[in-house]
Amino acid sequence: MLDPINGKQLSEYDLRLLRVFKAVVEHGGFAAAEGFLGITRSTISVHMSSLESRMNLKLCVRGRSGFALTERGQVVYQACLKLFASIQEFDSLVDNLGKTLSGELIILYSDLLDRSSIINLGKAIAAIKLKAPRLCVSLNMDTVANIESALINNTAHIGFYPAYRSIDGLQSEVIFSETIYLCASQHSPLYHLSDTDIDPSILSQYSAIHPGIELNPKGRKQLQQLNFGAKGYQFDSRLALILSGAYIGYLPKSEVKPYLDNQDIRLINATEYCYPFELSLVHKVNSNDKEKVQLAMSELSLVFNHQQSKH
């Protein structure tokens, strides 16, 4: 580190003298700094004289009116504050780099995971464990409301769910999107009608499934056309209700593909009755465990966004 006045490298001795100078200024004089520094007033005087000599500057004056900094002494004091703050920041950074993350990393998700999501989660967790081997990863399913509450209350680090609304203090990142379609099973009379014969007035005659959460604007518009007789947030719950033939409801193609292939389920006017579904990673903006959150978000985003870009 260079001394801007003499162009010399600051030594450990220089730093020691500057610490004495800083203490003297902050305690208002040599006598008041004695107890803090643990050295005598005469020793402090020697250190201050040495510092002024090395810097070739008059830093302070002492007299009947008490201790006071010179104009240049004020400049040096302000530079001292910046210098020691930088040293403390450096020490803290190095100390944190040397620490291994430990304890629990809690990830909560709201739906039964499909094969692709399970594979992606596995890849992300492997990367997390490689970087933080002492971290215990806890992965569990819960409702969206409970996940949001856990994130806000710092009892979970990452939420993995459809983020249809914005909540103060939580930040979300969309990592997957697909289209949701209106479905009917072969046991429903609607199954046998052609798309051209189906309109909102016809749909309103059939009991439908409400997804149980707030949707995006297009999703809300779709639901306004339906007559609700059941509620099912999770996809597998909706699937069971649709297969009963008693209800129609919205599901993604990935969830109903085997049933479409077997003609157990059909899509109702796929170009008209659909809306986008977005899956998000959510975390608290000011989490108590920022390092854990940053590591998890980084690895999960990397894996899921890479997968999404391939489709």
Buried (B, 14 or more C-beta within 10 A) or exposed (E): EEEEBEEEEBEEEBBEBBBBBBBBBEBEBBEBBBEEBEBEBEBBEBBBEBBBEBBEBEBBEEEEEEBBBBEBBBBBBEEBEEBBEEEEEEEEEEEEEEEEBEEEBBBBBBBEBEEEBEEBBEBBBEBBBEEBEEBEBEBEBBBBEBBBEBBBEEEBBBBBBBBBEEEEEBBBBBBBEBEBBBBBBBEBEBBEBEBEEBEEEEBEEBBBBBBBBEBBEEBEEBBEBBEEBBBBBBBEBBBEBBBEBBBBBBBBBEBBEEBBEEEBBBBBBBEBBBBEBBBBBBBBEEBEBEEBBEBBBBBBBBBBBEBBEEE
